[in-house]
Structures are given as structure tokens and as C-alpha cells.
Amino acid sequence: MQKVFLILAAMLSAFAFTSCSSDDDSTVSLAESAVTLKVDENKQLKASGDVKKWGSENEFIASVS
């Protein structure tokens, strides 16, 4: 029983240490919190902070340039 407990404790410890991430959270701020557009309208948004490349998976909904 003690051997099973030790194996279980070792597995739990390994899982706990490998699941922790040391990545820093990125912060991105937009100048506006909400935008409503009608069909064929455009809006340029300004972002600040740790801005990465932005895109849209569905070009029929939004295009990003």
C-alpha cells in the first residue's frame, strides 16, 4: 500500500510541476471597447501594448489588414 501511495505521490508531483507555465501574460489595449458596423462599413482600431499579428478565420465576417 505504501508503494502505491509513493508512486501516486510522485506522479501527482510531476504533473503539478509540469503543468505550471512560466509564460508572462501579454496585455493589449484597444482605444474602443465596442464597435458596431453596418454592411460595407469600415473601422480602424488602434491597439497598444504587446500587439501581435491579428487576423480573421472567416473573411466573410471580418477582414484584417
Buried (B, 14 or more C-beta within 10 A) or exposed (E): EEEEEEEEEEEEEEEEEEEEEEEEEEEEEEEEEEEEEEEEEEEEEEEEEEEEEEEEEEEEEEEEE
